[in-house]
C-alpha cells in the first residue's frame, strides 16, 4: 500500500509545460492543485486554505499576476499557513527584494533544477510540520497551565469563603452574574470592546475579588454587629492586600487574566461618583470589569444570608441598587442590570446556599472538606488546622512567596480562647476584607445600607 498523502501543494503557473514538470516532481508524495492564472489560484486558496501547505507561484500570469496574488494572500493572512515559493525568470535583486517584502518564503529562478525545487519544497513543508507540532505542544501546555491556574484560584477562593463563613456557592454566583451582565453590556455598548474571550476571562477573574479577606482577623471578618470606624478602616484595606497576594501569582501563565483579577480586586468598591475606595476613582476611570463585579457582588450580598444580616428578596435588592442606596453606578450598567435582573433572580434561586452535598462538591465544599476535615461549610474556620491548610495549598500553589504570604496572614488571624493574636510581624490587627459597616451618616434605612456597604 502507498503512503498517505498528508500535504497539498498548489501550483500556479500559466505555462502547461511548467505545471507538468512540477506535477511529475511531486504527484507521488503530495496532493496537488493547479491554477493557470492568479484568479484561479486565489479561488483555490480560499476554498482549500486549511489544507494547502505550500504554493509554487509564477509571477507573470494573466488575469491576476503573482505580485497581486502575494499581496492578496498577505492581506488575507494566508501566508502563515500557506508559504509561497516564487518561481520566476526575473532573478534580479530588485525583484527578489519585492517578492520577499510581499511575504514570499523563497524564490527560485527559471530555468530551474528539478532536484533543487524538490529539496526547497521539502524544507518548507518540514518547517511547517515542525511549526504545527510546536503550536500543538504550546496549546496543550496552555490548557494544562489554565487548569493549574484554575486549581490555584479555586483553592484560594475556597480559603476566603470558609474563613468568612460564606457558602461556596457565592463565587459561582458571582461568576455567573458577572458573565450575564457583561454579555448584555457587550451587546448594547460596543465601545467597551467586550468579546467572548474577554467576558470569559473577566468572569473567571471575578472569583478573586475578595482574596484580601484572607488577612482579616476573625473577630472583624465574622463580627455579627456593627463595626467601629477603626474596624471599618481595617476592612477597607482588603482591596490593597488582595492585590499584594495577586502580585505573588505573577508566575501564572495568563497575564491578561491576572490583570483583570488585579483590577477587580482593587477597584470593585469604587463608585461612579468617586465616593468609593481605596483610590476614590470616578466615572469611566474605574475599569469596566470592576464596575460589573461591583454590581454582581452587591446584588449577591443583598440577596443572601450573611453573618451580620438576613437576605432580602431579589426585587427589593434590585430597587436598592437602581435607586442608589448601595452607592452610585454607571447609568449604562444599571440599564444592562435592568435587562438581566430576571436572570439574576433565577440564578440566585438555582444556586442558592444550602444545596445538596453532591451539588456543593461542584462549587467548593469538597475543597472545604479537604482543608477542614469537615464537609459542613458552616464549620468555624478557626477550628481548621492551619498547617494542614498550608500543606494542601502547597500541593497546588507552586510559588513559595504566595504560600509564605498566605501563611503570614493566616497566622495573623488566628483566634485562641476568644482572643486575637497578631502572630505575624508587620501585619496589623485588622487585615483586609469587605466592609461590614453601617456608615454613621446613614440615618435612614440603616440596616438596608449596611447590606450594601458590607460587600
C-alpha positions in Angstrom: 0.0 0.0 0.0 1.2 3.5 -0.8 1.8 6.1 1.9 -0.9 8.5 2.8 -0.5 12.0 1.2 -0.9 14.5 4.0 0.2 17.8 2.5 -1.3 19.6 -0.5 0.7 21.8 -2.9 -0.8 24.5 -5.1 1.0 25.0 -8.4 0.1 28.4 -10.0 1.7 28.9 -13.5 0.1 29.8 -16.8 2.6 27.6 -18.8 1.3 24.0 -19.0 4.8 22.6 -19.5 6.0 24.2 -16.2 3.0 22.7 -14.4 3.6 19.3 -15.9 7.3 19.4 -14.8 6.3 20.3 -11.2 3.4 17.8 -11.3 5.8 15.0 -12.2 8.1 16.0 -9.3 5.5 15.9 -6.6 2.5 13.9 -7.5 3.8 10.7 -5.9 4.3 12.3 -2.5 1.8 15.1 -2.2 -1.8 16.1 -3.2 -1.7 18.7 -6.0 -3.9 21.6 -7.0 -3.2 23.5 -10.2 -4.1 27.0 -11.4 -3.3 28.6 -14.8 -3.8 32.2 -13.6 -3.8 34.3 -10.4 -7.6 34.4 -10.1 -7.9 30.6 -10.1 -5.0 30.5 -7.6 -6.9 32.7 -5.2 -10.1 30.8 -5.7 -8.4 27.6 -4.8 -6.6 29.2 -1.8 -9.9 30.4 -0.4 -11.5 27.0 -0.9 -8.6 24.9 0.4 -6.7 27.2 2.7 -6.9 24.7 5.6 -5.1 22.0 3.6 -2.6 23.8 1.3 0.8 23.7 2.9 2.9 25.4 0.2 2.3 27.4 -3.0 4.5 27.3 -6.1 3.8 30.7 -7.7 4.8 32.1 -11.1 4.9 35.9 -11.3 3.8 36.5 -14.9 0.3 35.2 -15.3 -3.0 36.5 -16.9 -6.0 38.0 -15.1 -4.0 38.4 -11.8 -0.2 38.2 -11.6 1.9 36.7 -8.9 2.5 40.0 -7.2 -1.2 40.6 -6.9 -1.7 37.1 -5.5 1.1 37.6 -2.9 -0.5 41.0 -1.9 -4.0 39.4 -1.6 -2.6 36.5 0.4 -0.7 38.9 2.7 -3.8 41.0 3.4 -5.9 37.8 3.9 -3.3 36.4 6.4 -2.9 33.3 4.3 0.9 33.3 4.0 1.4 31.9 7.5 -0.4 28.6 6.7 0.4 28.5 3.0 4.0 29.8 2.5 4.9 30.8 -1.1 7.9 29.8 -3.2 8.1 32.1 -6.2 9.4 30.5 -9.4 10.3 33.2 -12.0 12.6 34.1 -14.8 13.3 37.5 -13.3 16.1 36.8 -10.9 17.1 40.4 -10.4 18.0 41.8 -7.0 15.1 44.3 -7.1 12.6 41.6 -7.9 13.9 39.4 -5.1 13.5 42.3 -2.7 10.0 43.0 -3.9 8.7 39.4 -3.6 10.2 39.0 -0.1 8.7 42.2 1.0 5.3 40.9 -0.2 5.8 37.8 2.1 7.3 35.1 -0.1 9.3 32.5 1.7 11.7 31.6 -1.1 12.4 32.4 -4.7 13.7 30.0 -7.5 15.0 31.2 -10.8 13.8 29.7 -14.2 15.0 27.6 -15.7 15.2 25.6 -12.5 16.8 22.3 -11.5 14.1 19.8 -10.5 16.1 18.4 -7.6 16.6 22.0 -6.2 12.9 22.7 -6.4 12.1 19.4 -4.7 14.6 20.0 -1.9 13.4 23.5 -1.2 9.7 22.5 -1.2 10.5 19.6 1.1 12.3 22.0 3.5 9.4 24.4 3.6 7.0 21.6 4.3 9.2 20.1 7.0 9.4 23.5 8.7 5.6 23.8 8.5 5.2 20.4 10.2 7.6 21.4 12.9 5.8 24.7 13.5 2.4 22.9 13.7 3.8 20.4 16.2 5.2 23.2 18.3 1.9 25.1 18.2 0.0 21.9 19.3 2.5 21.5 22.1 2.1 25.1 23.2 -1.6 24.8 23.1 -1.5 21.6 25.2 0.7 23.3 27.7 -1.5 26.4 27.8 -4.5 24.2 28.5 -2.6 22.5 31.3 -1.5 25.8 32.7 -5.0 27.1 32.6 -6.2 24.0 34.5 -3.4 24.6 37.0 -4.3 28.2 37.3 -8.0 27.3 37.9 -7.0 24.9 40.7 -5.0 27.7 42.4 -7.8 30.2 42.0 -10.5 27.8 43.3 -8.3 26.8 46.3 -7.6 30.4 47.3 -11.2 31.4 46.7 -12.3 28.5 48.9 -10.0 29.6 51.7 -11.6 33.0 51.7 -15.1 31.8 51.7 -14.7 29.3 54.5 -12.9 31.8 56.7 -15.7 34.3 56.2 -18.4 31.6 56.8 -19.8 32.2 53.4 -21.2 29.5 51.1 -19.1 28.0 48.3 -22.0 29.0 46.0 -21.1 32.7 46.4 -18.2 32.5 44.0 -20.2 30.5 41.4 -23.0 33.1 41.5 -20.6 36.0 41.2 -19.0 34.4 38.1 -22.4 33.8 36.5 -23.8 37.3 37.4 -20.6 38.8 36.0 -20.9 36.9 32.8 -24.6 37.6 32.2 -24.2 41.3 32.9 -21.1 41.6 30.7 -22.9 39.9 27.8 -25.7 42.5 28.0 -23.1 45.3 28.2 -21.3 43.9 25.2 -24.5 43.7 23.2 -25.7 47.2 23.9 -22.4 49.2 24.4 -19.9 48.1 21.7 -17.5 50.8 22.8 -16.3 48.6 25.7 -14.9 46.2 23.1 -16.1 43.1 25.0 -15.8 39.8 23.1 -16.4 36.3 24.2 -12.8 35.7 25.3 -12.7 38.8 27.5 -16.1 38.1 29.0 -14.9 34.6 30.0 -11.6 35.9 31.5 -13.3 38.6 33.5 -16.0 36.2 34.8 -13.2 33.8 35.9 -11.2 36.6 37.4 -14.2 37.8 39.5 -13.5 34.8 41.8 -10.6 36.7 43.2 -12.4 39.9 44.1 -12.2 39.2 47.9 -8.9 37.4 48.1 -7.8 40.0 50.6 -10.2 38.6 53.1 -7.5 36.0 53.9 -5.7 38.6 56.1 -8.7 39.7 58.1 -8.8 38.6 61.7 -11.9 36.6 62.5 -13.1 39.0 65.2 -13.7 41.5 62.4 -14.4 39.3 59.5 -17.2 37.4 61.2 -18.4 40.1 63.6 -22.2 39.9 63.6 -22.8 43.5 64.6 -21.7 47.0 63.6 -18.0 47.7 63.1 -16.3 50.6 64.7 -14.9 53.3 62.5 -11.4 51.8 63.2 -12.5 48.3 62.3 -14.1 49.6 59.1 -10.9 51.3 58.0 -9.1 48.0 58.5 -11.8 46.2 56.5 -11.3 48.6 53.6 -7.7 47.6 53.2 -8.7 44.2 51.8 -8.6 45.6 48.3 -4.9 46.5 48.5 -3.8 43.5 50.5 -5.6 41.3 48.0 -3.6 42.9 45.2 -0.4 42.1 47.2 -1.4 38.4 47.2 -2.2 38.6 43.4 1.2 40.1 42.7 2.7 37.0 44.2 0.9 35.0 41.5 2.8 36.6 38.7 4.1 33.3 37.5 0.7 32.2 36.3 0.7 31.8 32.6 -2.2 34.0 31.7 -1.1 37.6 32.2 -4.4 39.1 30.9 -6.3 37.1 33.5 -4.1 38.4 36.3 -4.6 42.0 35.0 -8.4 41.6 35.2 -8.1 39.9 38.6 -5.9 42.7 40.0 -8.3 45.4 38.7 -11.3 43.7 40.1 -9.7 43.1 43.5 -8.5 46.7 43.8 -11.4 48.6 42.3 -14.7 46.7 42.9 -15.5 49.0 45.8 -15.0 52.2 43.8 -18.2 54.1 42.9 -19.2 56.1 39.9 -19.4 59.4 41.9 -15.9 59.0 43.3 -17.1 58.0 46.9 -15.7 54.5 46.8 -12.3 53.1 47.9 -9.4 52.6 48.0 -8.4 55.2 45.4 -11.6 57.3 45.0 -11.7 56.7 41.3 -14.6 58.4 39.5 -16.6 57.6 36.4 -15.0 55.8 33.5 -11.6 55.8 35.2 -12.9 52.7 37.0 -12.2 49.6 34.8 -15.4 48.1 33.4 -14.5 44.7 34.8 -14.5 46.1 38.3 -17.7 48.1 37.7 -19.6 44.9 36.6 -18.3 42.8 39.5 -19.3 45.6 41.9 -22.9 45.3 40.9 -22.8 41.5 40.9 -21.2 41.4 44.4 -23.6 44.0 45.7 -26.6 42.0 44.5 -25.4 38.8 45.9 -24.7 40.4 49.3 -28.2 41.7 49.4 -30.0 38.5 48.5 -28.1 36.0 50.7 -27.8 35.5 54.4 -24.6 36.9 55.9 -23.3 36.6 59.4 -24.4 40.2 60.0 -27.8 40.2 58.3 -30.6 38.2 56.6 -31.3 38.0 52.9 -33.8 40.3 51.3 -36.0 39.5 48.2 -34.5 39.9 44.7 -37.0 42.6 43.8 -36.1 44.7 46.8 -32.4 44.2 46.1 -32.8 45.4 42.5 -34.7 48.5 43.7 -32.0 49.4 46.2 -29.2 49.1 43.6 -31.2 51.1 41.0 -32.2 53.8 43.5 -28.6 54.4 44.5 -28.9 53.0 48.1 -25.8 50.9 47.5 -23.7 53.6 46.0 -23.7 55.2 42.6 -23.1 53.0 39.5 -22.8 53.8 35.8 -26.2 54.5 34.2 -25.3 52.3 31.3 -24.5 49.4 33.6 -27.7 50.0 35.5 -29.7 49.8 32.2 -28.0 46.5 31.5 -28.7 45.4 35.1 -32.4 46.1 34.4 -32.2 43.8 31.4 -30.8 40.9 33.3 -32.4 41.2 36.7 -34.8 38.3 36.0 -31.8 36.1 35.1 -30.1 37.2 38.3 -33.1 36.2 40.4 -33.3 32.9 38.6 -29.6 32.1 39.3 -30.0 33.2 42.9 -32.6 30.6 43.3 -30.9 27.9 41.2 -27.6 28.2 43.0 -28.9 29.2 46.5 -26.9 28.4 49.6 -27.6 25.1 51.3 -27.5 22.8 48.2 -27.1 19.1 48.4 -23.7 17.6 49.2 -23.3 16.5 45.6 -24.0 19.9 44.2 -21.9 21.5 46.8 -18.9 19.4 45.8 -19.0 21.1 42.4 -18.6 24.5 43.9 -16.1 24.2 46.6 -17.5 22.1 49.5 -15.1 19.3 48.6 -12.2 21.7 49.0 -13.5 22.8 52.3 -13.8 19.2 53.5 -10.2 18.5 52.3 -9.0 21.5 54.3 -11.0 21.2 57.5 -11.8 17.5 57.6 -15.5 18.5 57.9 -17.9 18.7 55.0 -20.1 21.2 56.9 -19.3 24.6 55.3 -20.7 26.3 58.4 -17.7 24.9 60.4 -15.9 27.8 62.1 -12.7 28.3 60.1 -10.8 29.0 63.4 -11.0 25.2 64.1 -9.0 24.5 60.9 -5.5 23.2 61.3 -3.5 25.9 59.6 -0.6 23.6 59.0 -2.9 21.2 57.1 -4.3 24.1 55.1 -0.8 25.3 54.1 0.1 21.7 53.2 -3.0 21.5 50.9 -2.2 24.8 49.3 1.5 23.9 48.8 0.4 21.0 46.6 -1.4 23.4 44.3 0.4 26.7 44.6 4.0 26.2 43.5 5.1 29.8 44.2 6.7 29.8 47.7 6.2 33.6 48.0 2.4 33.1 47.8 2.4 30.3 50.4 4.6 32.4 52.7 2.3 35.4 52.4 -0.9 33.3 52.9 0.7 31.6 55.9 1.6 35.0 57.4 -1.9 36.3 57.0 -3.5 33.2 58.4 -1.3 33.3 61.5 -2.3 36.9 61.9 -5.9 36.0 62.0 -5.7 33.0 64.4 -8.2 33.1 67.3 -7.3 31.5 70.5 -9.6 31.3 73.6 -11.6 34.1 72.1 -8.7 36.4 71.8 -6.9 37.8 68.7 -3.1 37.3 68.5 -1.1 39.2 65.9 1.2 36.4 65.2 2.7 37.7 62.0 5.2 40.5 62.2 4.2 43.5 60.1 0.6 42.5 59.8 -1.8 44.9 61.6 -4.5 43.7 63.9 -7.1 44.0 61.3 -6.2 42.8 57.9 -8.4 43.1 54.9 -11.9 42.3 53.8 -15.2 43.9 52.7 -16.8 46.3 55.0 -19.5 45.0 57.3 -20.2 48.6 58.4 -23.1 50.9 58.8 -21.9 54.4 57.8 -22.6 56.9 60.6 -24.3 59.3 58.1 -26.9 56.6 57.1 -29.6 57.9 59.3 -32.5 56.2 57.5 -32.7 52.6 56.3 -29.6 51.8 58.4 -30.0 48.1 58.2 -30.5 48.2 54.4 -27.5 50.4 53.9 -25.4 48.1 56.0 -26.2 45.4 53.4 -24.8 47.5 50.6 -21.6 48.7 52.3 -20.8 45.2 53.6 -19.8 43.8 50.2 
